[in-house]
């Protein structure tokens, strides 16, 4: 039996195990779950030599505190949560070696909302319906279907490379997102844009909108200019894609995310492009954002560029020079 790699001393407000998601079960009302910020998630795994889909910890607003029980290499990406090892600050977006007895803590996010902690080999939890991702509402997957708490013991799979070859790898500074300011979130109008007035569409694209504290992994609730309908907000229920922007009767947008329901009967004015969902979910409560419209062809081009850029952002020269 594999021995635990780390013991959780404090789970933080919501730290869950996530892989790339659970697909093929929306028809049964089971969402894909998986990482809210795919960019940060994938880079955390690549820093420690894991496959892109290996299971990691997703940490919300304040990260966990844990004690290492064996040698491993970890990396923390995403929200700017200060990382300390035995009380000494360690760099984010960098592969760090930790030893048995070391205490690692992720503090309160200075910017952004969700951080990702990957360990070499990946977190080892049972697969449920083909995925290690946690769906908390359904008590499904991850670590006993719930967020981590004090006393939990986490094991990891064997790493793909020796630890000394992983330590020191980092993400190039130009590839690290800035989670501050007022981001521009790109959308494609539809599928029910015809159910909104011209003034309502203009309101969405003019903004700004503020993230509310009622946002979670199911949906981002925003408040801002009123979005008006032409003939009511109810439709015959249809499927909901990641990033779909529902507008209910009160005229405020809700962006549906990875733990979304499978279908809904509210009008959807637009859909957030997949490459900007990552940025949207890092907007803190009280922080503002704006929406802008782009064409489908342009969205496809941006997505290709993002995938190409992802391939070249890990700098492994520090490890190579050891």
JOLIN-V7954 format. One record per backbone hydrogen bond with DSSP energy under -1.0 kcal/mol. NH is the residue of the N-H (numbers start at 1). CO is the residue of the C=O. E is the energy in kcal/mol with one decimal. If there is no record, write none. Layout:
nh:NH co:CO e:E
nh:NH co:CO e:E
//
This chain:
nh:5 co:154 e:-2.8
nh:6 co:154 e:-1.9
nh:7 co:67 e:-2.6
nh:8 co:152 e:-3.0
nh:9 co:65 e:-2.9
nh:10 co:65 e:-2.1
nh:16 co:58 e:-2.1
nh:18 co:56 e:-2.4
nh:22 co:32 e:-2.9
nh:28 co:25 e:-1.6
nh:29 co:26 e:-2.1
nh:30 co:25 e:-2.1
nh:33 co:258 e:-2.2
nh:41 co:37 e:-2.1
nh:42 co:38 e:-2.8
nh:43 co:39 e:-2.0
nh:44 co:40 e:-2.1
nh:45 co:41 e:-1.8
nh:46 co:42 e:-2.5
nh:47 co:43 e:-2.2
nh:48 co:44 e:-1.0
nh:49 co:46 e:-1.2
nh:50 co:45 e:-2.7
nh:54 co:51 e:-1.8
nh:56 co:18 e:-2.6
nh:57 co:117 e:-2.4
nh:58 co:16 e:-3.2
nh:59 co:115 e:-3.2
nh:61 co:113 e:-3.7
nh:62 co:60 e:-3.2
nh:63 co:107 e:-1.1
nh:65 co:10 e:-2.7
nh:66 co:104 e:-2.6
nh:67 co:7 e:-2.5
nh:68 co:102 e:-3.0
nh:69 co:5 e:-3.1
nh:72 co:98 e:-2.1
nh:74 co:96 e:-2.9
nh:75 co:118 e:-1.9
nh:77 co:116 e:-2.2
nh:79 co:114 e:-2.6
nh:80 co:111 e:-2.3
nh:81 co:79 e:-2.2
nh:84 co:105 e:-2.4
nh:85 co:88 e:-2.8
nh:86 co:103 e:-3.3
nh:88 co:85 e:-1.6
nh:90 co:83 e:-3.4
nh:93 co:76 e:-3.7
nh:95 co:169 e:-3.2
nh:96 co:74 e:-3.3
nh:98 co:72 e:-2.9
nh:101 co:68 e:-3.0
nh:102 co:99 e:-2.3
nh:104 co:66 e:-2.9
nh:105 co:84 e:-2.3
nh:106 co:64 e:-2.2
nh:107 co:82 e:-2.7
nh:109 co:61 e:-3.3
nh:110 co:80 e:-3.0
nh:115 co:59 e:-2.3
nh:116 co:77 e:-2.3
nh:117 co:57 e:-2.5
nh:118 co:75 e:-2.5
nh:120 co:73 e:-2.5
nh:122 co:119 e:-2.3
nh:123 co:55 e:-2.5
nh:124 co:155 e:-3.0
nh:128 co:131 e:-3.3
nh:134 co:17 e:-1.6
nh:135 co:140 e:-3.0
nh:139 co:136 e:-1.2
nh:140 co:135 e:-2.0
nh:144 co:142 e:-1.0
nh:145 co:141 e:-2.0
nh:146 co:143 e:-1.4
nh:148 co:15 e:-3.0
nh:151 co:8 e:-3.2
nh:152 co:149 e:-2.0
nh:154 co:6 e:-2.8
nh:157 co:122 e:-2.2
nh:165 co:162 e:-1.4
nh:166 co:163 e:-1.0
nh:167 co:163 e:-2.2
nh:168 co:95 e:-2.4
nh:169 co:166 e:-1.9
nh:170 co:315 e:-2.1
nh:171 co:93 e:-2.4
nh:172 co:313 e:-3.0
nh:175 co:172 e:-2.3
nh:176 co:173 e:-1.4
nh:185 co:290 e:-3.5
nh:187 co:292 e:-2.7
nh:188 co:271 e:-2.3
nh:190 co:269 e:-2.7
nh:192 co:268 e:-2.3
nh:195 co:192 e:-2.1
nh:196 co:193 e:-1.6
nh:197 co:228 e:-1.9
nh:201 co:197 e:-2.2
nh:202 co:198 e:-2.3
nh:203 co:199 e:-2.3
nh:204 co:200 e:-2.0
nh:205 co:201 e:-2.1
nh:207 co:203 e:-2.8
nh:209 co:289 e:-2.7
nh:210 co:223 e:-3.1
nh:211 co:287 e:-2.6
nh:212 co:221 e:-2.4
nh:215 co:212 e:-1.1
nh:216 co:219 e:-2.3
nh:220 co:255 e:-2.8
nh:222 co:253 e:-2.3
nh:223 co:210 e:-1.9
nh:227 co:251 e:-2.1
nh:230 co:195 e:-2.4
nh:235 co:265 e:-2.4
nh:238 co:264 e:-2.0
nh:240 co:262 e:-1.6
nh:243 co:256 e:-2.9
nh:244 co:241 e:-2.1
nh:245 co:270 e:-3.1
nh:246 co:254 e:-2.5
nh:247 co:267 e:-2.4
nh:251 co:248 e:-2.2
nh:254 co:246 e:-2.4
nh:255 co:220 e:-2.5
nh:256 co:244 e:-2.9
nh:257 co:218 e:-2.8
nh:259 co:217 e:-2.3
nh:260 co:257 e:-1.8
nh:264 co:238 e:-2.2
nh:267 co:233 e:-1.9
nh:269 co:245 e:-1.7
nh:271 co:188 e:-2.3
nh:272 co:243 e:-2.6
nh:273 co:186 e:-2.4
nh:276 co:273 e:-2.1
nh:280 co:276 e:-2.2
nh:281 co:277 e:-2.3
nh:283 co:280 e:-1.7
nh:286 co:211 e:-3.1
nh:287 co:284 e:-2.3
nh:289 co:209 e:-2.5
nh:290 co:183 e:-2.4
nh:292 co:185 e:-2.1
nh:294 co:187 e:-2.4
nh:299 co:295 e:-2.2
nh:300 co:296 e:-2.4
nh:301 co:297 e:-1.9
nh:302 co:298 e:-2.5
nh:303 co:299 e:-2.4
nh:304 co:300 e:-2.1
nh:305 co:301 e:-2.2
nh:306 co:302 e:-2.6
nh:307 co:303 e:-2.2
nh:308 co:304 e:-2.1
nh:309 co:305 e:-2.5
nh:310 co:306 e:-2.0
nh:312 co:309 e:-1.4
nh:315 co:170 e:-3.7
nh:320 co:316 e:-2.0
nh:321 co:317 e:-1.7
nh:322 co:319 e:-1.4
//
